[in-house]
Amino acid sequence: MTSRRQKFAVALGVAALAVAGCSASSNSDSDKIDVGVLVITMFDPENEVWSKREQLPTTVEVPGAYKPVRCNHDHLCVAETGQGKANAATTMMSILASGKFNFDKAYFLTAGVAGAPPDQGTLGSAVWARWVVDFDLGNHLDPAEAPGVPFGYRPVEDYNTAAYQLNTALVDRVFDATREATLADSPEAAADRAKYPGQDGRKPSVMKCDTMTGDDFYSGKPLSDTARYVMDLRTKGQGTYCTTQMEDSATATALKAHGYLDRYVSLRTVSNFDQPYPGQSVVDHLDHSTSGFLLGLGNAYTVGRAAADYLLKNPPGN
């Protein structure tokens, strides 16, 4: 996984958010904020595309959460969890247990960027996950020292969190509602794509496949192939690895613990490939930004907003 902090430092710089609002302080039902869609972002650039394009005047401080939650009168709220599984799980459990929100009619929508193997999506593509799989759980062995273990990986057990199949009907609905979204592209992205075999001339599109969560950023075809193998094992051949990120299995775990997993959808847009192009080193691949980062941020908002519009008009039970 290519470092999103590095890409942000190169592309944007950190900006402070100035959002007027009020803090929710009471746990009584009358004071709870009714949430229609909770958009889940992970780090500042993903959050800022929402805060800069939406009016979110209500600020809710949540003890234990990475950042405040911001909401509007249309029942749209946006959270930022922090990067990695520990931050995501802590923030989501804090929000869900805070008593400051009414989630009875809420959907939960991750909207963020990700890496992708170059034989799947392309820069700027928007991907709805059917499966969320944890890359880290199990035994990762040195393949040279364990030649009889494919890709040096043994799953050991399922840990109750290793793989989540998301609500198929809901994933299909948001895919259908967003599949015609107009995705941004750029000549710079086209040039970056063309460095990879089979990528020349490709355009971003809205897709359905599956996402891999791991706390380590990885780079290189052997690790990409390992992720493909882990996906295949964990989903019993039903999943197709096509994005890699750091938080979604933790988010899914928190939502399951509170009984909301069937209302969760994960959208990841491709900001980079999970391996270098021919002739590029893995270190150079990790250390240099691509045009896909800003493209992915914009398309995550475009598709995520279309999905939120649809979900707000079609609450659970309708």
N, C-alpha and C positions, 0 to 999 in steps of 0.2 A: 504494500500500500504506500503510495507516494505521500510524503508529509504535507498535510494541508496547512500546517502552521508556516512551513517554509514557503509554500505557494502564496499564502496570504501576505506574508512579509514582502515578497517580491512584487505582488500585484497591487496591493491596496494600502497597507499600513493600517494600524489599529485606530479606529475612531470611537470616541465616546458617544454613547447614545443619550440624547436629551429627549426624554419623553415625559410630558406632564401627565399627572394622574393622581390616583388616590390609592391607599392601601386598604385591603380588606382585613378586618380585625376580628369579626364576630363569626362564630361557628353556627349561629342559628340559621334555620332553613331560609328565613326571609332575607338574610344577608349574604347567602351563598351566591356565587356567580354561576348562572346557568350556561354551561358550555355546550355548543353544538359541534364544533371541531376544535380539537387541540392540535395545533401544528407543532411538531417536535423538531427543533434544529439542534445542532451539536456544538457549533463554535461561532464566533462573532460574524464572519462573512455570511454564513448561511442565515443567521438571524437578521442581519442588517438588510437583506433584500426584502424582508417582510416589514421591518420597522420603518424603512424609508418609503415603501410603496403603499402601506396601509395606515389608516388612522386607528391607533390602539391606545386610547386615552386612559384606560384603567390599568394601573400597575399594582400587582399583588405580590407582596413580599412573602415568600414561603420559607420558613426555617428549614435548613438542610438542603435547599435547592441551590444549584450553581448560580442562577440568575433569577430575578423576578419574572413572573408570568405577566404578559400584557394582553389585554382583551379589549373588544369593542362591543357596541350595543347590538351587533348582529350575531353575537354568540361565537365569534371567532376569537380564539386565544392562541398565543405563540409563546412557546417555552424554549429555553436553551439549556441543554443538559450538561455541557462540558464534554470533552473528548474522552473516549475509551469506555470500557464496560463499567468500571467502578463508578465513574462520574455519572454515567447514564442511569445506572440502577439506583444510585443514591438520590439523584434528583427526581426521577420518576416516582419512586416510593414516597418521597417527601411530598410531592405534589398530590399524589393520589390519596394519601392519608391525612392531608392537611386540614380537611374539613372546611376549606374555603371555597370549594367548587361543588356544583351539582353536576355529576357526570351521567345522570340517568338517561339522557338522550344524546350522549356524546359519541363522536368518532375520534379516533386518534390517528394522526397522519405524520409519519416521519418524512421530512423533505430535506434532503442533503445530497452531497456529492460523494463520489466513490471512484475506485479504480475498476478496470475491466480488462479481461484478456482480449487481445486484438482479434481473435477469431469469433468473438461474440459481438458486443456493441461497438459503437464508435464514439468519438468525442462529441459531447453534447446530447447524446441519446438519453432518454428518460425511461427508467426501468421500474416496473411494478413487480415486487417479489411475491412469489407463491410460497417459497420456503425461505426461512431464516435459519442458518446453520452456524454453529460455533466452530471455528477453526482450531482453537487452542486445546480444547478438552481431549484427553487421550494421551497416548505415548508418541512423541515425535523423536525418532531415533536417527542416528547418523546412518544413511543408506549404505555407506561403504562398510560399516561395521555390522549391519543387519541386512545382508543381501537377500535373505529370504522373506523380508517384510516389504511389501510393495510401497514404494515412496517413503519408506521408513516410518510408516504410520500405523498404529494400532488403536482402534476406538475404545477398547477396554469395557466401557459401559456407557449408558446414555445420559447419566447424571441428571435426568429430568429436564435438562435445559439445552441439550446438544442440538436439537432440531425442532423447529416449530413450523407446522404447516398452517399458513394463514387461511382465513375464511375464503374459500375458493369463490363463492358467489359474490362476496364483496369485492374481491380483487378483480373479478371479471367486470363488475359494474363500473368501478372507477376506471378501469382500462378502457371500456367502451365509451365512457363519458369524456375521456381525454385523448383518445387515440388520434384525433384529427387536429390536435393542438399545433399551432405554428411554432416550431422550434427555431431558435436563433442559430446561425452558423456564421462562419467567417473565413476569409481567404487564409488567414494564419492557421486556423484549425485544419483546413484542407491540406496545407503544406505539412503540418505535423503528422496528419494521418498518412500521407503519402510515403513517409519514411518506413511504414510497416507493410509487409507483404499482405496483399488482399484488402488493404484499406483505401487505396487510391480511388477517389471518386465517390466514396460512401458519404451518406448524409445522415444527420441525426434523425431518430424516429422514436416513437413511443413503443415500448416492448413489454412483454411478460417473460420473466425467467426467474433466477433465484440468486440470493445474496449471501455472502460469507462474512461473518464477523470475526475479527481477530485484533488483539491489542498490539501486536507487532506490525509495523509497516514492512511489507516484503516486496522484493523486486527480483525478477528473474523467471525464466520459463520453468525451471524445475520446481520452484515454489508455487507457481501458477498451476502447474500440473498436479501438484500435491493437493491444492485447494479443490481442484476438479475431482480428484479421487475421494477426498473427504466428503464432498457434497454427495457424490454417488453412494458412498457407504451409508451416510447418515439418513439419506432419503430413500434408501433401498431402490436406487435407480430412477426415482421419480423427478429428481431435481437437476437443473442445468445451471452450473456455475457461470454467472455473467457479471456480477459486481462484487466488490470487496470493500468493506467499511469496518468501523470500530465499535459500533454501539447497538445495533438492532437486536441482537439476541438478548442483551441486558434489558432493553426497553420492553421486548416481548415478555421477558420473565416477570418484570414488575406488573405489567398489564394482566398477565395470567393470574398472578397472586391476588389481584383485586377483581377478577372476573370479567375483565374487559378485552381479553385477547381476540374474541370474535369480532370486535369492532376496530381492529388495528389494520392499517395498510402502510406499507413501506415503499416510498419512492426514492430512488437514488439515480442521480444523473452522472454521466461519465465525464469526469474531469481529467482523467489520465489513464494510460494503460498500465497494467501490472507488471510490465517487463520492458526492458530497453529495446529499441529498434536495432536491427543488425548493425554491428560495428560500434554500438554505444555501450559503455560500461554500466554496471548496475549502480555504481556510486554516482556517476554523472546523471543517470536516469533519476535518482532520488533527489539530487541536489539542484536540478534545473526545472523551472516552471514550464508548463505548456499553455498554449492558448485555450485549452479545454477547461481550465479552472474557472475563469470568468464566464465562459459559455455555460458551464455546468450550473453555476450559481443562478444565472438568469433563467435557464430552462427549468430548474427546480422550482423557482417561483411561478413561472408560467403554468406548468403542468399542475403543481401543487395547488395553485389558486383555482384552477378549473375544477380540480377534484373537490376542493373545499366548497365551492359554489354548489356543486352537485350534491354533496353530502348534507349541506345545510338545508337544501330543499327537499331532501329525502331522509328524514331522521330515522333512527332505528324503530322498527315496528311498522313502518309505512310500506 
